């Protein structure tokens, strides 16, 4: 099942994608896509609904981030060997974790803001894990029961704020619009093999990143279990699993985003995003 949220800001509603790729309105069956409604059992009940019985949503309606209220966004640092080597990051024996503000999340096609005083805004296509049940000290063998699904993400980062302004990575990761999510929340039955998702990202029509989640150093069950040792995971939390080689920081000289740049990215089974960068 592919779940979405649609509508203008402040009036978003839940929906699902039918076999023809159209959006159907789920409002009569679930009020929001967050919290307890992300429990896998509740999602299974939604999957039993015949999409043909649901009202159609007008084509071209804005898609929003697929989870309404996100508690926290946990990023995983270098998780692809080539990406770490090219960008100059060290791979540690354990995953590097950072927090990305929940307010950084936005819709899959919303504009990406270039912050004031920023001149090194970077991209990073990723697979995101969405939590559907509380997980605390979860064993690797248990984490699948805690996963609501997966979605496409772009871990946008201002590298000066991240690396030259002191402290932790969070302030380079957390500006509004620095985490486009979606278009869909894809349930595990729909994405049967998240360890073999093909990811890609283009900037102004030029391919920058391409690769597969099969190349991840720390795999999905381990990552969820590992994070749950340090913080309680709750429904609506999002874990970003790391980005591929080809970020702007890895070029010589580096390449960074500027107002007017257009970013397209996608993942097999996860859909596509397209965003335009804007000055604020």
C-alpha positions in Angstrom: 0.0 0.0 0.0 1.2 3.5 -0.9 -0.2 6.1 1.5 -0.1 9.9 1.0 -1.3 13.2 2.4 -2.7 15.7 0.0 -4.0 19.3 0.0 -2.9 22.8 0.7 -1.1 23.7 3.9 -3.4 23.6 6.9 -6.0 21.4 5.2 -4.1 18.2 4.4 -6.0 14.9 4.3 -4.9 11.3 4.2 -5.1 9.2 1.0 -3.8 6.2 -0.8 -2.6 5.5 -4.3 -4.8 3.2 -6.4 -3.6 0.7 -9.0 -3.8 3.3 -11.8 -1.7 5.8 -9.8 -4.6 8.0 -8.8 -5.1 9.4 -5.3 -8.1 8.3 -3.3 -9.4 10.1 -0.2 -9.1 8.1 3.0 -10.6 10.8 5.3 -13.7 8.7 6.1 -11.6 5.9 7.4 -8.7 7.6 9.2 -8.3 11.1 10.4 -4.5 11.5 10.2 -1.4 9.5 9.2 0.5 9.8 12.4 0.8 8.4 15.9 -1.3 5.3 16.6 -2.7 5.3 13.1 0.8 4.2 11.9 0.6 1.0 13.8 1.1 -1.9 11.3 -2.2 -3.5 12.4 -4.1 -0.3 11.7 -2.4 0.1 8.3 -3.3 -3.5 7.5 -7.0 -2.6 8.1 -6.7 0.3 5.7 -5.1 -2.1 3.1 -8.4 -4.2 3.2 -10.4 -1.2 1.8 -11.2 -1.4 -1.9 -9.7 1.8 -3.3 -12.5 2.0 -5.9 -15.0 2.7 -3.1 -13.0 5.9 -2.1 -13.5 9.4 -3.6 -11.0 10.4 -6.2 -8.7 13.3 -5.6 -8.3 15.8 -8.4 -5.2 15.2 -10.5 -2.4 17.7 -9.7 -3.4 18.2 -6.1 -0.4 19.0 -3.9 1.2 16.1 -2.1 2.5 16.8 1.5 4.9 14.9 3.6 3.3 11.5 4.2 3.4 11.7 8.0 1.4 14.5 9.6 3.2 14.9 13.0 6.8 13.8 13.1 8.3 13.4 16.6 12.0 13.3 15.6 14.2 12.7 12.6 17.3 10.7 13.3 20.0 10.8 10.7 22.7 8.2 10.1 26.1 9.6 9.1 28.3 7.9 6.6 26.6 4.6 5.7 28.1 4.1 2.2 31.8 3.5 1.8 32.2 5.4 -1.5 30.2 8.4 -0.2 32.3 8.6 3.0 35.6 8.4 1.1 34.8 11.0 -1.5 33.3 13.5 1.0 36.2 13.0 3.5 34.2 11.5 6.3 35.5 8.6 8.5 33.4 5.5 8.8 33.2 4.5 12.5 32.7 1.0 13.9 29.3 2.1 15.1 26.8 4.3 13.2 27.1 8.1 13.5 23.8 9.5 14.6 22.5 13.1 14.5 19.2 14.8 15.0 17.5 16.8 12.3 14.7 19.1 13.4 11.2 17.8 12.7 10.3 21.2 11.3 12.8 20.5 8.5 10.3 18.1 6.9 8.3 19.2 3.9 6.4 17.8 1.0 8.1 16.0 -1.9 7.6 18.9 -4.4 7.8 21.9 -2.1 10.5 24.5 -2.7 13.8 24.1 -0.9 14.8 27.3 0.9 18.4 28.5 0.7 19.0 30.0 4.2 20.3 33.5 4.8 24.2 33.5 4.9 24.2 30.1 3.3 26.5 29.3 0.3 27.2 25.6 0.7 23.8 23.9 0.5 24.1 20.2 -0.4 21.9 17.4 -1.5 21.6 13.7 -0.5 19.0 11.1 -1.6 18.2 8.5 1.0 15.8 5.8 2.0 13.8 6.8 5.2 12.3 4.4 7.7 9.1 5.4 9.4 8.4 4.0 12.8 4.9 2.6 13.6 5.2 1.2 17.1 7.3 2.1 20.2 10.7 0.5 20.1 13.1 0.6 23.0 16.1 -1.7 23.3 14.6 -3.6 20.3 16.3 -6.7 19.2 17.3 -7.0 15.5 14.8 -9.8 15.1 12.0 -7.7 16.5 12.3 -4.4 14.6 10.3 -5.3 11.6 7.2 -5.3 13.8 8.0 -1.6 14.7 8.2 -0.4 11.1 5.2 1.3 9.5 6.9 1.7 6.1 9.5 3.5 4.1 9.7 6.7 2.0 12.1 8.7 -0.2 14.0 11.5 1.5 16.5 14.2 0.6 18.9 15.0 3.5 19.6 18.7 2.5 22.5 20.1 4.4 24.2 23.5 4.7 27.9 22.4 5.0 29.2 25.6 6.5 26.6 25.4 9.3 27.3 21.7 9.7 31.1 21.7 9.7 32.5 25.2 10.2 30.1 26.7 12.8 31.1 24.6 15.8 29.1 22.0 17.8 27.1 19.2 16.3 25.7 18.6 12.9 22.2 19.5 13.8 22.3 23.2 12.8 23.5 22.3 9.3 20.6 19.9 8.9 17.6 21.5 10.3 16.5 24.6 8.3 12.9 24.6 7.1 12.5 22.4 3.9 15.8 20.6 4.5 14.0 17.2 4.6 11.6 16.6 1.7 9.7 13.3 2.3 7.6 11.2 0.1 5.6 11.3 -2.2 4.4 8.0 -0.5 4.7 6.1 2.7 5.2 2.6 1.3 4.2 -0.2 3.6 6.6 -3.2 4.0 4.3 -5.5 2.0 4.6 -3.1 -0.9 8.4 -2.7 -0.7 9.3 -6.3 -0.1 13.1 -5.8 -0.3 14.2 -2.4 1.1 17.8 -3.6 0.9 17.8 -3.4 -2.9 16.2 0.0 -3.6 17.8 1.8 -6.5 18.3 5.5 -5.7 19.2 8.4 -7.9 19.4 12.2 -7.8 19.8 14.9 -10.5 20.5 18.6 -10.2 19.5 20.7 -13.2 19.2 17.5 -15.3 22.6 16.2 -14.5 22.9 12.9 -12.7 24.8 13.4 -9.4 24.0 10.3 -7.4 23.1 6.7 -8.3 23.3 3.5 -6.3 21.5 0.9 -4.3 20.6 0.4 -0.7 22.3 -2.9 -1.0 25.6 -1.0 -0.5 24.7 0.2 3.0 27.2 -0.6 5.6 24.7 -0.8 8.5 21.5 -2.5 7.4 17.9 -1.5 8.3 17.2 -4.0 11.1 20.5 -3.2 12.8 20.0 0.6 12.4 16.5 0.5 14.1 17.8 -1.7 16.9 20.9 0.4 17.4 19.0 3.7 17.5 16.5 2.2 20.0 19.3 1.6 22.5 19.9 5.4 22.8 16.4 6.8 22.5 12.9 5.6 22.5 11.4 5.4 19.0 7.8 6.3 18.7 5.2 6.2 16.0 5.9 8.9 13.4 9.6 9.0 14.1 11.8 8.9 10.9 15.3 7.4 10.5 17.3 8.5 7.5 19.6 5.7 6.5 22.5 7.7 4.8 23.2 9.0 1.4 25.1 7.7 -1.7 28.3 8.9 -3.2 28.0 12.1 -5.3 27.1 14.8 -2.8 28.2 18.3 -3.8 30.9 18.3 -1.0 32.7 15.4 -2.7 33.6 17.3 -5.9 36.8 19.2 -6.5 35.9 22.0 -6.5 32.7 21.4 -4.5 29.3 22.0 -6.1 26.5 23.5 -4.1 22.9 24.5 -4.6 21.7 28.0 -5.5 18.4 29.7 -6.0 16.7 28.5 -9.2 18.4 25.1 -9.2 16.0 22.1 -9.8 16.5 18.8 -8.0 14.9 15.5 -9.1 15.3 12.3 -7.1 13.8 8.9 -6.9 13.9 5.4 -5.7 12.5 2.1 -7.1 9.2 1.6 -5.4 9.4 4.9 -3.6 8.3 7.4 -6.3 10.0 10.7 -7.2 10.5 14.2 -5.8 11.1 17.4 -7.7 12.0 20.6 -5.9 13.2 24.1 -6.9 15.6 26.0 -4.7 14.5 29.5 -3.6 16.2 32.3 -1.7 14.5 33.6 1.5 
